Structures are given as structure tokens and as C-alpha cells.
Amino acid sequence: MSDKKRKKGLSVSGTSVFLSCDEANHVCDKSQYKESTLLEKIKLNIHLLFCSACRKYTKNNVNLTKVLQDKNVSYMKENEVTDLEKEFKEQLKEFSDKN
């Protein structure tokens, strides 16, 4: 987000109450892992009142966390990943050779 769009002005005891979108996203990520402070959470919620883009980011982050915590989510085994990478490289080489 550009400097012009960052909210400035309101501060309490020299600490700004508003976060930039980058800061809000960082606090959102920290909150996902329960690493944010109470003050950071308050600032995030103030920011989310005014910023629809960050509300969407936060909503997506919450949904991603729920999906990853779901017991029915399956992951590729290491050998499957290796096979997929090998196949990808072969296909990429073939494509490069044709062009």
C-alpha cells in the first residue's frame, strides 16, 4: 500500500493506533499462531473496521487455518513429491526442446 493511503494521525502515548496494510497482515499471521499481543490484536481490529482488503485477507487466513487443521486433509508423501518434480522437469525439458 502506498504511503499516501496509510492512515496517520491518531496515537495514544506516542503509539500509533492505525496499522498499515502490511503491518495488519503481519499481525493477522501472528494471530493465526497465537503470537500477537493484545495491543496488536486491538490495532488489527481497528484496521479491519476500515479496510475491506485486509478483512478479506484475514477471512482467507482463517479459512486456510481451518483447512490445515482438518484431520481429513491429506498430504503428498515425500516420494510422490519427488516423482512429481521429476515428471515436471522431464515435461519442461521436452517442451524446451520443441521450442
C-alpha positions in Angstrom: 0.0 0.0 0.0 1.4 3.4 -0.8 2.4 5.9 1.9 -0.4 8.2 0.8 -3.0 5.7 1.7 -1.6 4.8 5.1 -3.7 6.1 8.0 -1.8 8.5 10.2 -2.6 10.9 13.0 -4.3 9.2 15.9 -1.8 8.0 18.5 -2.0 7.1 22.2 1.1 7.8 24.3 3.2 8.1 21.2 2.0 4.8 19.8 0.0 4.9 16.5 -3.4 3.3 16.7 -3.5 2.6 13.0 -1.6 -0.1 11.2 -0.6 -0.1 7.5 -2.0 -3.0 5.5 1.4 -4.7 5.6 1.5 -4.4 9.3 -2.1 -5.6 9.6 -1.4 -8.7 7.5 1.7 -9.4 9.6 -0.3 -9.2 12.8 -3.0 -11.4 11.2 -0.4 -14.0 10.5 0.9 -13.7 14.1 -2.6 -14.1 15.5 -3.1 -17.3 13.5 -0.3 -18.8 15.5 -1.3 -17.1 18.8 1.9 -14.9 18.8 0.3 -11.5 18.7 -0.1 -9.2 21.7 -3.4 -7.8 23.0 -2.4 -4.3 21.7 -1.6 -5.8 18.2 -5.0 -7.5 18.1 -6.8 -4.3 19.1 -4.9 -2.4 16.4 -5.7 -5.1 13.8 -9.4 -5.0 14.7 -9.4 -1.2 14.3 -7.7 -1.5 10.9 -10.2 -4.2 9.8 -13.1 -1.8 10.5 -11.8 0.4 7.7 -10.0 -1.9 5.3 -12.0 -4.4 3.2 -8.9 -5.8 1.6 -7.4 -6.8 4.9 -10.8 -8.2 6.1 -10.7 -10.4 3.0 -7.0 -11.4 3.8 -8.0 -12.2 7.4 -11.0 -14.3 6.3 -8.9 -16.3 3.8 -6.2 -16.8 6.5 -8.8 -18.1 9.0 -10.2 -20.5 6.3 -6.7 -21.7 5.4 -6.0 -22.4 9.1 -9.3 -24.4 9.4 -8.5 -26.5 6.3 -5.0 -27.3 7.5 -6.3 -28.3 11.0 -8.8 -30.6 9.4 -7.9 -34.2 10.1 -9.2 -35.3 6.7 -6.6 -33.3 4.8 -4.1 -35.5 3.0 -0.6 -34.6 2.0 1.6 -36.0 -0.6 4.3 -38.4 0.6 7.9 -37.4 0.0 8.4 -40.0 -2.7 5.3 -38.7 -4.5 6.6 -35.1 -4.4 10.0 -36.3 -5.8 8.2 -38.2 -8.6 6.1 -35.2 -9.4 9.2 -33.0 -9.5 11.0 -35.5 -11.8 8.0 -35.7 -14.1 7.7 -31.9 -14.2 11.4 -31.5 -15.1 11.1 -34.1 -17.9 8.0 -32.3 -19.3 9.7 -29.0 -19.1 12.8 -30.3 -20.9 10.6 -31.8 -23.7 8.8 -28.5 -24.1 12.1 -26.6 -24.2 13.5 -28.9 -26.8 10.4 -28.4 -29.0 10.7 -24.6 -28.8 
